[in-house]
Amino acid sequence: MKVLVVNCGSSSLKYQLIDMVTEEALAVGLVERIGIQGSVLIQKANNEKYKIEEEMPNHKIAIELVLKALVDSEHGVIKDLSEISASGHRIVSGGEKYADSVLINEDVMRVIEDCVKLAPLHNPAHILGINACEELMPGTPMVAVFDTAFHQTMPEEAYMYALPYEFYEEHKIRRYGAHGTSHKFVAKEAATFLGKDMSELKIITCHLGNGASISAVKNGKCIDTSMGFTPLAGLVMGTRCGDIDPAIVTFMITELGMTASEANETLNKKSGVLGISGVGSDFRDLEAAANEGNKRAILALDMFHYRVKKYIGSYAAAMGGVDCILFTGGIGENGPETRESICADLAYLGAEFNTDTNKGLRGKLADISTENSKVKILVVPTNEELMIARDTKEIVSAL
């Protein structure tokens, strides 16, 4: 079985064609600037890079070119589109409706549309991608894999906000979380690495990137996660503020004269380590500036590390202990200095950090705790596309 994994953004599209017998990615591609001048598709396959520079006014044209690239006689990896058994689509929000991946039908599409208000930047693009695939590959089963699904096992006390209850009843205002596909994948990988079943473990998964979140996974189920009603809550991030006093928002509007839209833009795109440092949102740039003595860059990194550390401590308390702390995501996998700073004071939990093993480690599955550490500290590369493909295979195989 070959599964096409599709991840549509508002003006971009990531894709992989995965052979589910070997779980090998036959082709990995990125389409950028959909609907914008200068559209480009770059596909990596057969140890070469294939590039198409052609205007793509919409997602249908973009997916059309993706399929064309996959079957290209010189650069493609399949001879005919009939070789694609199914397509799996990453969906940011399924709200409360779905706790698992599902076969896409009219009812599922209605839910995805209803959840646009929860993910206004993402769900509309996902809908366009699904519609395009349906039109270009009629009859090919499609599966929706929701970022929010893994977090649907949270208990009420974890996902509810202390607001008037009718806000939840009438508008479904609650904690949903994000990055669920990644948290689920790395928790499973960690359990396999440790030779145990997820049901036996208490795991804290730290997905650290420009967008960052932490989850508490107890006995195979998520019981809490740092992102909230939207991905703005939780950790200090690249450009997002994370947890703040909500009264700051009304202060920005009433005292600073901002509109609601301007306040939202500031909190989402001008805050985080970018807002604190003034250097940027790329942690490599921050670390370079910090090494040169830039005090604001140092402060931004300290704030990021501190917030992660606080969440680790709170989730250990929430689970009544922890067996494994793992790092994933662009920064989590490739930031040895970040991991060392976060783990520096975790010995009280029984988590003893191995600085020698950690040094220079980037993008590899590894144990970075000491031999005698009671709590394992792991680096686990994430693979959301493979998780989507696995769920797609499981559902389609049962048809």
BALOBA-1460 file (C-alpha; in Angstrom, 3 decimals):
// residues 399
<rec num="1" residu="m" x="0.000" y="0.000" z="0.000"/>
<rec num="2" residu="k" x="1.191" y="3.498" z="-0.896"/>
<rec num="3" residu="v" x="-0.288" y="6.441" z="1.029"/>
<rec num="4" residu="l" x="-0.126" y="10.083" z="-0.050"/>
<rec num="5" residu="v" x="0.100" y="12.314" z="3.014"/>
<rec num="6" residu="v" x="-1.123" y="15.877" z="2.437"/>
<rec num="7" residu="n" x="-0.648" y="18.844" z="4.775"/>
<rec num="8" residu="c" x="-2.199" y="22.009" z="3.347"/>
<rec num="9" residu="g" x="-1.450" y="25.483" z="4.660"/>
<rec num="10" residu="s" x="-3.057" y="28.702" z="3.495"/>
<rec num="11" residu="s" x="-0.406" y="29.256" z="0.789"/>
<rec num="12" residu="s" x="1.693" y="26.114" z="1.077"/>
<rec num="13" residu="l" x="1.425" y="22.348" z="0.825"/>
<rec num="14" residu="k" x="3.682" y="19.640" z="2.233"/>
<rec num="15" residu="y" x="3.382" y="16.078" z="1.004"/>
<rec num="16" residu="q" x="4.944" y="12.634" z="1.196"/>
<rec num="17" residu="l" x="4.271" y="9.435" z="-0.682"/>
<rec num="18" residu="i" x="4.982" y="6.583" z="1.733"/>
<rec num="19" residu="d" x="5.311" y="2.885" z="0.953"/>
<rec num="20" residu="m" x="3.561" y="1.301" z="3.938"/>
<rec num="21" residu="v" x="5.275" y="-2.060" z="3.459"/>
<rec num="22" residu="t" x="8.659" y="-0.549" z="4.321"/>
<rec num="23" residu="e" x="7.361" y="2.759" z="5.801"/>
<rec num="24" residu="e" x="9.827" y="4.466" z="3.476"/>
<rec num="25" residu="a" x="9.090" y="7.924" z="2.067"/>
<rec num="26" residu="l" x="9.355" y="7.465" z="-1.703"/>
<rec num="27" residu="a" x="8.954" y="11.202" z="-2.316"/>
<rec num="28" residu="v" x="8.953" y="14.256" z="-0.059"/>
<rec num="29" residu="g" x="7.734" y="17.575" z="-1.403"/>
<rec num="30" residu="l" x="6.888" y="21.169" z="-0.612"/>
<rec num="31" residu="v" x="4.772" y="23.605" z="-2.591"/>
<rec num="32" residu="e" x="5.097" y="27.280" z="-1.663"/>
<rec num="33" residu="r" x="3.377" y="30.529" z="-2.633"/>
<rec num="34" residu="i" x="0.059" y="29.027" z="-3.715"/>
<rec num="35" residu="g" x="-2.076" y="31.910" z="-4.972"/>
<rec num="36" residu="i" x="0.957" y="34.196" z="-4.878"/>
<rec num="37" residu="q" x="3.311" y="35.148" z="-7.695"/>
<rec num="38" residu="g" x="6.400" y="32.945" z="-7.832"/>
<rec num="39" residu="s" x="4.807" y="29.580" z="-6.964"/>
<rec num="40" residu="v" x="7.266" y="26.697" z="-6.733"/>
<rec num="41" residu="l" x="7.186" y="22.932" z="-6.120"/>
<rec num="42" residu="i" x="10.280" y="21.114" z="-4.868"/>
<rec num="43" residu="q" x="10.266" y="17.319" z="-4.655"/>
<rec num="44" residu="k" x="13.014" y="15.102" z="-3.284"/>
<rec num="45" residu="a" x="13.021" y="11.519" z="-4.547"/>
<rec num="46" residu="n" x="15.537" y="8.974" z="-5.815"/>
<rec num="47" residu="n" x="18.347" y="11.003" z="-4.222"/>
<rec num="48" residu="e" x="17.613" y="13.998" z="-6.421"/>
<rec num="49" residu="k" x="15.723" y="17.274" z="-6.224"/>
<rec num="50" residu="y" x="13.030" y="18.085" z="-8.778"/>
<rec num="51" residu="k" x="11.758" y="21.656" z="-9.099"/>
<rec num="52" residu="i" x="8.694" y="23.031" z="-10.872"/>
<rec num="53" residu="e" x="8.285" y="26.816" z="-11.153"/>
<rec num="54" residu="e" x="4.775" y="27.419" z="-12.382"/>
<rec num="55" residu="e" x="1.971" y="29.693" z="-11.291"/>
<rec num="56" residu="m" x="-0.436" y="27.915" z="-8.937"/>
<rec num="57" residu="p" x="-3.485" y="30.117" z="-8.382"/>
<rec num="58" residu="n" x="-5.188" y="27.614" z="-6.075"/>
<rec num="59" residu="h" x="-4.746" y="24.338" z="-4.182"/>
<rec num="60" residu="k" x="-6.332" y="22.291" z="-6.961"/>
<rec num="61" residu="i" x="-3.630" y="23.347" z="-9.414"/>
<rec num="62" residu="a" x="-0.964" y="22.766" z="-6.749"/>
<rec num="63" residu="i" x="-2.138" y="19.198" z="-6.062"/>
<rec num="64" residu="e" x="-2.450" y="18.613" z="-9.791"/>
<rec num="65" residu="l" x="1.251" y="19.448" z="-10.113"/>
<rec num="66" residu="v" x="2.090" y="17.255" z="-7.102"/>
<rec num="67" residu="l" x="0.431" y="14.279" z="-8.781"/>
<rec num="68" residu="k" x="2.169" y="15.146" z="-12.054"/>
<rec num="69" residu="a" x="5.531" y="15.188" z="-10.249"/>
<rec num="70" residu="l" x="4.874" y="11.806" z="-8.635"/>
<rec num="71" residu="v" x="4.226" y="10.119" z="-12.007"/>
<rec num="72" residu="d" x="6.801" y="12.092" z="-14.018"/>
<rec num="73" residu="s" x="8.624" y="9.677" z="-16.336"/>
<rec num="74" residu="e" x="12.037" y="11.034" z="-15.369"/>
<rec num="75" residu="h" x="11.679" y="12.296" z="-11.792"/>
<rec num="76" residu="g" x="8.603" y="10.451" z="-10.482"/>
<rec num="77" residu="v" x="8.324" y="7.439" z="-8.186"/>
<rec num="78" residu="i" x="5.176" y="5.730" z="-9.495"/>
<rec num="79" residu="k" x="3.954" y="4.928" z="-12.993"/>
<rec num="80" residu="d" x="0.271" y="5.610" z="-12.439"/>
<rec num="81" residu="l" x="-1.941" y="7.345" z="-9.870"/>
<rec num="82" residu="s" x="-3.773" y="4.048" z="-9.347"/>
<rec num="83" residu="e" x="-0.750" y="2.999" z="-7.267"/>
<rec num="84" residu="i" x="-1.868" y="5.470" z="-4.567"/>
<rec num="85" residu="s" x="-4.161" y="3.433" z="-2.310"/>
<rec num="86" residu="a" x="-5.283" y="6.300" z="-0.072"/>
<rec num="87" residu="s" x="-4.525" y="9.844" z="1.007"/>
<rec num="88" residu="g" x="-4.168" y="10.999" z="4.601"/>
<rec num="89" residu="h" x="-4.852" y="14.633" z="5.448"/>
<rec num="90" residu="r" x="-3.507" y="16.517" z="8.447"/>
<rec num="91" residu="i" x="-6.336" y="18.547" z="10.007"/>
<rec num="92" residu="v" x="-5.474" y="21.022" z="12.758"/>
<rec num="93" residu="s" x="-8.836" y="21.024" z="14.547"/>
<rec num="94" residu="g" x="-11.635" y="18.510" z="14.838"/>
<rec num="95" residu="g" x="-12.990" y="20.165" z="17.971"/>
<rec num="96" residu="e" x="-14.616" y="17.788" z="20.439"/>
<rec num="97" residu="k" x="-16.060" y="15.520" z="17.781"/>
<rec num="98" residu="y" x="-13.131" y="13.214" z="17.035"/>
<rec num="99" residu="a" x="-10.759" y="11.415" z="19.380"/>
<rec num="100" residu="d" x="-9.349" y="9.308" z="16.535"/>
<rec num="101" residu="s" x="-8.590" y="9.566" z="12.845"/>
<rec num="102" residu="v" x="-11.599" y="8.925" z="10.565"/>
<rec num="103" residu="l" x="-12.511" y="8.138" z="6.989"/>
<rec num="104" residu="i" x="-13.565" y="11.372" z="5.317"/>
<rec num="105" residu="n" x="-17.226" y="11.663" z="4.298"/>
<rec num="106" residu="e" x="-19.809" y="14.462" z="4.167"/>
<rec num="107" residu="d" x="-20.342" y="14.422" z="7.942"/>
<rec num="108" residu="v" x="-16.604" y="14.715" z="8.601"/>
<rec num="109" residu="m" x="-16.341" y="17.614" z="6.153"/>
<rec num="110" residu="r" x="-19.135" y="19.429" z="7.994"/>
<rec num="111" residu="v" x="-17.249" y="19.068" z="11.273"/>
<rec num="112" residu="i" x="-14.022" y="20.365" z="9.713"/>
<rec num="113" residu="e" x="-15.982" y="23.347" z="8.369"/>
<rec num="114" residu="d" x="-17.628" y="23.936" z="11.767"/>
<rec num="115" residu="c" x="-14.150" y="24.006" z="13.350"/>
<rec num="116" residu="v" x="-12.889" y="26.797" z="11.082"/>
<rec num="117" residu="k" x="-13.557" y="29.212" z="13.962"/>
<rec num="118" residu="l" x="-11.098" y="27.214" z="16.088"/>
<rec num="119" residu="a" x="-8.400" y="27.081" z="13.406"/>
<rec num="120" residu="p" x="-9.144" y="29.936" z="10.963"/>
<rec num="121" residu="l" x="-5.661" y="29.877" z="9.398"/>
<rec num="122" residu="h" x="-5.551" y="26.115" z="8.843"/>
<rec num="123" residu="n" x="-8.908" y="24.353" z="8.472"/>
<rec num="124" residu="p" x="-9.990" y="26.336" z="5.354"/>
<rec num="125" residu="a" x="-6.779" y="25.252" z="3.613"/>
<rec num="126" residu="h" x="-7.329" y="21.627" z="4.678"/>
<rec num="127" residu="i" x="-10.811" y="21.751" z="3.130"/>
<rec num="128" residu="l" x="-9.376" y="23.039" z="-0.151"/>
<rec num="129" residu="g" x="-6.809" y="20.234" z="-0.176"/>
<rec num="130" residu="i" x="-9.395" y="17.524" z="0.489"/>
<rec num="131" residu="n" x="-11.713" y="18.849" z="-2.214"/>
<rec num="132" residu="a" x="-8.851" y="18.996" z="-4.706"/>
<rec num="133" residu="c" x="-7.763" y="15.409" z="-3.988"/>
<rec num="134" residu="e" x="-11.343" y="14.197" z="-4.247"/>
<rec num="135" residu="e" x="-11.707" y="15.814" z="-7.664"/>
<rec num="136" residu="l" x="-8.325" y="14.685" z="-9.021"/>
<rec num="137" residu="m" x="-8.330" y="11.181" z="-7.495"/>
<rec num="138" residu="p" x="-12.002" y="10.184" z="-7.502"/>
<rec num="139" residu="g" x="-12.720" y="6.993" z="-5.600"/>
<rec num="140" residu="t" x="-9.445" y="7.075" z="-3.635"/>
<rec num="141" residu="p" x="-10.301" y="6.828" z="0.090"/>
<rec num="142" residu="m" x="-9.203" y="9.774" z="2.233"/>
<rec num="143" residu="v" x="-8.584" y="9.893" z="5.961"/>
<rec num="144" residu="a" x="-8.603" y="12.910" z="8.306"/>
<rec num="145" residu="v" x="-5.949" y="12.874" z="11.031"/>
<rec num="146" residu="f" x="-6.629" y="15.579" z="13.620"/>
<rec num="147" residu="d" x="-3.997" y="17.461" z="15.629"/>
<rec num="148" residu="t" x="-6.564" y="17.746" z="18.408"/>
<rec num="149" residu="a" x="-7.584" y="14.056" z="18.527"/>
<rec num="150" residu="f" x="-4.841" y="12.776" z="20.841"/>
<rec num="151" residu="h" x="-5.777" y="15.393" z="23.446"/>
<rec num="152" residu="q" x="-9.447" y="14.368" z="23.600"/>
<rec num="153" residu="t" x="-8.660" y="12.003" z="26.487"/>
<rec num="154" residu="m" x="-8.034" y="14.958" z="28.815"/>
<rec num="155" residu="p" x="-10.355" y="14.982" z="31.854"/>
<rec num="156" residu="e" x="-12.775" y="17.878" z="32.348"/>
<rec num="157" residu="e" x="-10.695" y="19.483" z="35.071"/>
<rec num="158" residu="a" x="-7.793" y="19.744" z="32.610"/>
<rec num="159" residu="y" x="-9.610" y="21.033" z="29.542"/>
<rec num="160" residu="m" x="-12.219" y="23.344" z="31.087"/>
<rec num="161" residu="y" x="-11.609" y="27.050" z="31.691"/>
<rec num="162" residu="a" x="-12.987" y="28.756" z="34.800"/>
<rec num="163" residu="l" x="-15.383" y="30.897" z="32.749"/>
<rec num="164" residu="p" x="-19.200" y="31.011" z="32.874"/>
<rec num="165" residu="y" x="-20.218" y="27.447" z="32.021"/>
<rec num="166" residu="e" x="-22.472" y="28.599" z="29.184"/>
<rec num="167" residu="f" x="-19.332" y="29.711" z="27.293"/>
<rec num="168" residu="y" x="-18.514" y="26.031" z="27.003"/>
<rec num="169" residu="e" x="-22.084" y="24.837" z="26.456"/>
<rec num="170" residu="e" x="-22.897" y="27.364" z="23.757"/>
<rec num="171" residu="h" x="-19.518" y="28.124" z="22.157"/>
<rec num="172" residu="k" x="-17.318" y="25.134" z="23.081"/>
<rec num="173" residu="i" x="-14.653" y="27.358" z="24.644"/>
<rec num="174" residu="r" x="-12.205" y="24.903" z="26.250"/>
<rec num="175" residu="r" x="-8.661" y="23.600" z="25.916"/>
<rec num="176" residu="y" x="-8.080" y="21.639" z="22.702"/>
<rec num="177" residu="g" x="-4.302" y="21.581" z="22.334"/>
<rec num="178" residu="a" x="-2.312" y="21.016" z="19.154"/>
<rec num="179" residu="h" x="0.631" y="18.957" z="17.827"/>
<rec num="180" residu="g" x="-1.325" y="15.868" z="18.921"/>
<rec num="181" residu="t" x="-0.102" y="13.746" z="16.015"/>
<rec num="182" residu="s" x="3.499" y="14.478" z="16.985"/>
<rec num="183" residu="h" x="2.932" y="13.897" z="20.716"/>
<rec num="184" residu="k" x="1.264" y="10.553" z="19.966"/>
<rec num="185" residu="f" x="4.021" y="9.432" z="17.592"/>
<rec num="186" residu="v" x="6.957" y="10.255" z="19.855"/>
<rec num="187" residu="a" x="5.284" y="8.802" z="22.966"/>
<rec num="188" residu="k" x="4.864" y="5.500" z="21.103"/>
<rec num="189" residu="e" x="8.441" y="5.627" z="19.819"/>
<rec num="190" residu="a" x="9.751" y="6.281" z="23.332"/>
<rec num="191" residu="a" x="7.832" y="3.329" z="24.751"/>
<rec num="192" residu="t" x="9.211" y="1.057" z="22.019"/>
<rec num="193" residu="f" x="12.735" y="2.338" z="22.641"/>
<rec num="194" residu="l" x="12.369" y="1.603" z="26.363"/>
<rec num="195" residu="g" x="10.976" y="-1.853" z="25.661"/>
<rec num="196" residu="k" x="7.654" y="-1.123" z="27.340"/>
<rec num="197" residu="d" x="4.036" y="-0.559" z="26.432"/>
<rec num="198" residu="m" x="2.708" y="3.006" z="26.590"/>
<rec num="199" residu="s" x="0.131" y="1.822" z="29.131"/>
<rec num="200" residu="e" x="2.965" y="1.241" z="31.620"/>
<rec num="201" residu="l" x="4.543" y="4.687" z="31.398"/>
<rec num="202" residu="k" x="4.148" y="8.293" z="32.493"/>
<rec num="203" residu="i" x="5.717" y="10.381" z="29.716"/>
<rec num="204" residu="i" x="6.206" y="14.124" z="29.321"/>
<rec num="205" residu="t" x="6.518" y="14.961" z="25.624"/>
<rec num="206" residu="c" x="8.196" y="18.291" z="24.787"/>
<rec num="207" residu="h" x="7.536" y="19.311" z="21.175"/>
<rec num="208" residu="l" x="9.807" y="22.334" z="20.853"/>
<rec num="209" residu="g" x="9.912" y="24.355" z="17.667"/>
<rec num="210" residu="n" x="8.844" y="27.815" z="16.530"/>
<rec num="211" residu="g" x="5.468" y="26.619" z="17.760"/>
<rec num="212" residu="a" x="5.949" y="24.609" z="20.943"/>
<rec num="213" residu="s" x="3.825" y="22.517" z="23.285"/>
<rec num="214" residu="i" x="4.166" y="19.964" z="26.079"/>
<rec num="215" residu="s" x="1.858" y="17.061" z="26.899"/>
<rec num="216" residu="a" x="1.433" y="14.775" z="29.883"/>
<rec num="217" residu="v" x="0.854" y="11.227" z="28.630"/>
<rec num="218" residu="k" x="-0.205" y="8.875" z="31.430"/>
<rec num="219" residu="n" x="-0.638" y="5.177" z="30.659"/>
<rec num="220" residu="g" x="-0.953" y="5.864" z="26.951"/>
<rec num="221" residu="k" x="-3.454" y="8.722" z="27.205"/>
<rec num="222" residu="c" x="-2.975" y="12.479" z="27.141"/>
<rec num="223" residu="i" x="-4.211" y="13.959" z="30.417"/>
<rec num="224" residu="d" x="-3.053" y="17.555" z="29.831"/>
<rec num="225" residu="t" x="-1.352" y="19.727" z="27.227"/>
<rec num="226" residu="s" x="0.009" y="23.253" z="27.203"/>
<rec num="227" residu="m" x="-1.726" y="24.760" z="24.170"/>
<rec num="228" residu="g" x="-5.301" y="25.815" z="24.771"/>
<rec num="229" residu="f" x="-8.419" y="27.005" z="22.938"/>
<rec num="230" residu="t" x="-5.935" y="28.027" z="20.257"/>
<rec num="231" residu="p" x="-2.194" y="27.365" z="19.782"/>
<rec num="232" residu="l" x="-1.421" y="30.723" z="21.440"/>
<rec num="233" residu="a" x="-1.421" y="29.366" z="25.005"/>
<rec num="234" residu="g" x="1.317" y="27.611" z="26.949"/>
<rec num="235" residu="l" x="5.026" y="27.979" z="26.311"/>
<rec num="236" residu="v" x="6.894" y="31.063" z="25.163"/>
<rec num="237" residu="m" x="7.273" y="30.430" z="21.414"/>
<rec num="238" residu="g" x="8.946" y="31.924" z="18.368"/>
<rec num="239" residu="t" x="6.417" y="34.714" z="17.860"/>
<rec num="240" residu="r" x="3.584" y="33.690" z="20.236"/>
<rec num="241" residu="c" x="3.383" y="34.973" z="23.798"/>
<rec num="242" residu="g" x="2.175" y="31.783" z="25.493"/>
<rec num="243" residu="d" x="0.485" y="32.083" z="28.899"/>
<rec num="244" residu="i" x="-0.221" y="35.665" z="29.968"/>
<rec num="245" residu="d" x="-2.653" y="37.476" z="32.271"/>
<rec num="246" residu="p" x="-5.797" y="37.865" z="30.096"/>
<rec num="247" residu="a" x="-6.260" y="41.387" z="31.463"/>
<rec num="248" residu="i" x="-3.247" y="42.403" z="29.356"/>
<rec num="249" residu="v" x="-5.451" y="41.995" z="26.253"/>
<rec num="250" residu="t" x="-8.068" y="44.444" z="27.517"/>
<rec num="251" residu="f" x="-5.246" y="46.806" z="28.575"/>
<rec num="252" residu="m" x="-3.829" y="46.695" z="25.039"/>
<rec num="253" residu="i" x="-7.238" y="47.626" z="23.659"/>
<rec num="254" residu="t" x="-8.424" y="50.216" z="26.207"/>
<rec num="255" residu="e" x="-5.115" y="51.836" z="27.174"/>
<rec num="256" residu="l" x="-2.867" y="51.320" z="24.132"/>
<rec num="257" residu="g" x="-5.628" y="51.985" z="21.621"/>
<rec num="258" residu="m" x="-5.237" y="48.718" z="19.717"/>
<rec num="259" residu="t" x="-8.091" y="47.088" z="17.865"/>
<rec num="260" residu="a" x="-8.924" y="43.479" z="18.737"/>
<rec num="261" residu="s" x="-7.319" y="42.450" z="15.449"/>
<rec num="262" residu="e" x="-4.122" y="44.381" z="16.212"/>
<rec num="263" residu="a" x="-3.917" y="42.859" z="19.691"/>
<rec num="264" residu="n" x="-4.372" y="39.375" z="18.234"/>
<rec num="265" residu="e" x="-1.676" y="40.056" z="15.628"/>
<rec num="266" residu="t" x="0.713" y="41.263" z="18.332"/>
<rec num="267" residu="l" x="0.183" y="38.258" z="20.586"/>
<rec num="268" residu="n" x="0.512" y="35.733" z="17.750"/>
<rec num="269" residu="k" x="3.133" y="37.231" z="15.454"/>
<rec num="270" residu="k" x="5.118" y="39.904" z="17.302"/>
<rec num="271" residu="s" x="5.631" y="38.377" z="20.736"/>
<rec num="272" residu="g" x="7.474" y="35.318" z="22.063"/>
<rec num="273" residu="v" x="11.252" y="35.255" z="21.795"/>
<rec num="274" residu="l" x="10.992" y="37.639" z="18.826"/>
<rec num="275" residu="g" x="9.271" y="40.283" z="20.924"/>
<rec num="276" residu="i" x="11.629" y="39.880" z="23.872"/>
<rec num="277" residu="s" x="14.910" y="39.670" z="21.970"/>
<rec num="278" residu="g" x="14.293" y="41.963" z="19.023"/>
<rec num="279" residu="v" x="16.647" y="39.612" z="17.173"/>
<rec num="280" residu="g" x="14.215" y="37.170" z="15.602"/>
<rec num="281" residu="s" x="12.281" y="33.967" z="16.146"/>
<rec num="282" residu="d" x="14.969" y="31.558" z="14.908"/>
<rec num="283" residu="f" x="16.656" y="30.023" z="17.944"/>
<rec num="284" residu="r" x="19.943" y="29.675" z="16.054"/>
<rec num="285" residu="d" x="20.036" y="33.451" z="15.649"/>
<rec num="286" residu="l" x="19.109" y="33.910" z="19.308"/>
<rec num="287" residu="e" x="21.892" y="31.604" z="20.493"/>
<rec num="288" residu="a" x="24.425" y="33.385" z="18.280"/>
<rec num="289" residu="a" x="23.328" y="36.774" z="19.658"/>
<rec num="290" residu="a" x="23.372" y="35.441" z="23.244"/>
<rec num="291" residu="n" x="26.914" y="34.134" z="22.768"/>
<rec num="292" residu="e" x="27.912" y="37.654" z="21.753"/>
<rec num="293" residu="g" x="26.457" y="39.024" z="24.993"/>
<rec num="294" residu="n" x="23.097" y="40.314" z="23.743"/>
<rec num="295" residu="k" x="21.163" y="40.654" z="27.014"/>
<rec num="296" residu="r" x="17.709" y="40.569" z="25.456"/>
<rec num="297" residu="a" x="18.568" y="37.412" z="23.510"/>
<rec num="298" residu="i" x="19.843" y="35.826" z="26.728"/>
<rec num="299" residu="l" x="16.615" y="36.855" z="28.496"/>
<rec num="300" residu="a" x="14.452" y="35.399" z="25.697"/>
<rec num="301" residu="l" x="16.232" y="32.049" z="25.893"/>
<rec num="302" residu="d" x="16.071" y="32.037" z="29.697"/>
<rec num="303" residu="m" x="12.316" y="32.689" z="29.565"/>
<rec num="304" residu="f" x="11.789" y="29.876" z="27.068"/>
<rec num="305" residu="h" x="13.800" y="27.383" z="29.110"/>
<rec num="306" residu="y" x="12.113" y="28.451" z="32.355"/>
<rec num="307" residu="r" x="8.599" y="28.011" z="30.982"/>
<rec num="308" residu="v" x="9.411" y="24.513" z="29.650"/>
<rec num="309" residu="k" x="10.887" y="23.575" z="33.019"/>
<rec num="310" residu="k" x="7.769" y="24.802" z="34.844"/>
<rec num="311" residu="y" x="5.491" y="22.694" z="32.661"/>
<rec num="312" residu="i" x="7.646" y="19.603" z="33.170"/>
<rec num="313" residu="g" x="7.370" y="20.045" z="36.935"/>
<rec num="314" residu="s" x="3.624" y="20.643" z="36.858"/>
<rec num="315" residu="y" x="2.965" y="17.634" z="34.634"/>
<rec num="316" residu="a" x="5.087" y="15.384" z="36.827"/>
<rec num="317" residu="a" x="2.849" y="16.505" z="39.701"/>
<rec num="318" residu="a" x="-0.333" y="15.980" z="37.661"/>
<rec num="319" residu="m" x="0.667" y="12.402" z="36.787"/>
<rec num="320" residu="g" x="1.986" y="11.540" z="40.240"/>
<rec num="321" residu="g" x="5.492" y="11.056" z="38.859"/>
<rec num="322" residu="v" x="7.246" y="10.638" z="35.542"/>
<rec num="323" residu="d" x="9.148" y="7.793" z="33.880"/>
<rec num="324" residu="c" x="10.363" y="9.569" z="30.757"/>
<rec num="325" residu="i" x="10.916" y="13.132" z="29.570"/>
<rec num="326" residu="l" x="11.418" y="13.408" z="25.831"/>
<rec num="327" residu="f" x="12.409" y="16.182" z="23.448"/>
<rec num="328" residu="t" x="11.228" y="16.447" z="19.858"/>
<rec num="329" residu="g" x="10.513" y="19.077" z="17.191"/>
<rec num="330" residu="g" x="13.047" y="21.269" z="15.408"/>
<rec num="331" residu="i" x="14.547" y="22.731" z="18.581"/>
<rec num="332" residu="g" x="13.991" y="19.696" z="20.785"/>
<rec num="333" residu="e" x="15.778" y="17.413" z="18.328"/>
<rec num="334" residu="n" x="18.526" y="19.794" z="17.236"/>
<rec num="335" residu="g" x="19.179" y="22.016" z="20.244"/>
<rec num="336" residu="p" x="21.642" y="20.392" z="22.656"/>
<rec num="337" residu="e" x="22.163" y="23.685" z="24.502"/>
<rec num="338" residu="t" x="18.405" y="24.095" z="24.917"/>
<rec num="339" residu="r" x="18.029" y="20.564" z="26.291"/>
<rec num="340" residu="e" x="20.907" y="21.074" z="28.736"/>
<rec num="341" residu="s" x="19.482" y="24.344" z="30.059"/>
<rec num="342" residu="i" x="16.021" y="22.844" z="30.556"/>
<rec num="343" residu="c" x="17.313" y="19.692" z="32.271"/>
<rec num="344" residu="a" x="19.878" y="21.436" z="34.477"/>
<rec num="345" residu="d" x="17.703" y="21.388" z="37.618"/>
<rec num="346" residu="l" x="15.579" y="18.276" z="37.137"/>
<rec num="347" residu="a" x="17.613" y="15.912" z="39.319"/>
<rec num="348" residu="y" x="15.008" y="16.323" z="42.089"/>
<rec num="349" residu="l" x="12.617" y="14.373" z="39.821"/>
<rec num="350" residu="g" x="15.160" y="11.593" z="39.425"/>
<rec num="351" residu="a" x="16.101" y="12.866" z="35.960"/>
<rec num="352" residu="e" x="19.891" y="12.940" z="35.722"/>
<rec num="353" residu="f" x="21.212" y="14.547" z="32.536"/>
<rec num="354" residu="n" x="24.211" y="13.186" z="30.597"/>
<rec num="355" residu="t" x="26.025" y="16.220" z="29.189"/>
<rec num="356" residu="d" x="28.511" y="14.095" z="27.261"/>
<rec num="357" residu="t" x="25.864" y="12.095" z="25.381"/>
<rec num="358" residu="n" x="23.840" y="15.224" z="24.718"/>
<rec num="359" residu="k" x="26.728" y="17.295" z="23.371"/>
<rec num="360" residu="g" x="26.405" y="17.824" z="19.632"/>
<rec num="361" residu="l" x="23.478" y="15.390" z="19.344"/>
<rec num="362" residu="r" x="21.098" y="16.465" z="16.595"/>
<rec num="363" residu="g" x="18.145" y="14.692" z="15.013"/>
<rec num="364" residu="k" x="18.832" y="11.198" z="16.348"/>
<rec num="365" residu="l" x="16.928" y="8.893" z="18.686"/>
<rec num="366" residu="a" x="19.021" y="8.722" z="21.846"/>
<rec num="367" residu="d" x="19.006" y="8.367" z="25.615"/>
<rec num="368" residu="i" x="20.616" y="11.492" z="27.114"/>
<rec num="369" residu="s" x="20.172" y="10.527" z="30.761"/>
<rec num="370" residu="t" x="22.831" y="8.970" z="32.949"/>
<rec num="371" residu="e" x="22.986" y="5.217" z="33.453"/>
<rec num="372" residu="n" x="21.614" y="5.547" z="36.994"/>
<rec num="373" residu="s" x="18.890" y="8.070" z="36.173"/>
<rec num="374" residu="k" x="15.505" y="6.956" z="37.498"/>
<rec num="375" residu="v" x="13.757" y="9.049" z="34.841"/>
<rec num="376" residu="k" x="14.828" y="8.522" z="31.258"/>
<rec num="377" residu="i" x="15.554" y="11.647" z="29.184"/>
<rec num="378" residu="l" x="15.251" y="10.956" z="25.465"/>
<rec num="379" residu="v" x="15.611" y="12.726" z="22.144"/>
<rec num="380" residu="v" x="12.967" y="11.311" z="19.786"/>
<rec num="381" residu="p" x="12.718" y="12.638" z="16.203"/>
<rec num="382" residu="t" x="9.098" y="13.193" z="15.282"/>
<rec num="383" residu="n" x="7.481" y="12.011" z="12.054"/>
<rec num="384" residu="e" x="3.948" y="13.323" z="11.835"/>
<rec num="385" residu="e" x="3.662" y="12.248" z="8.195"/>
<rec num="386" residu="l" x="4.389" y="8.622" z="9.084"/>
<rec num="387" residu="m" x="1.867" y="8.769" z="11.938"/>
<rec num="388" residu="i" x="-0.755" y="10.083" z="9.482"/>
<rec num="389" residu="a" x="0.137" y="7.341" z="6.996"/>
<rec num="390" residu="r" x="-0.127" y="4.636" z="9.685"/>
<rec num="391" residu="d" x="-3.568" y="5.823" z="10.765"/>
<rec num="392" residu="t" x="-4.647" y="6.030" z="7.112"/>
<rec num="393" residu="k" x="-3.447" y="2.503" z="6.407"/>
<rec num="394" residu="e" x="-5.229" y="1.114" z="9.470"/>
<rec num="395" residu="i" x="-8.554" y="2.703" z="8.552"/>
<rec num="396" residu="v" x="-8.429" y="1.930" z="4.833"/>
<rec num="397" residu="s" x="-7.332" y="-1.669" z="5.388"/>
<rec num="398" residu="a" x="-10.498" y="-2.257" z="7.410"/>
<rec num="399" residu="l" x="-12.806" y="-1.145" z="4.566"/>
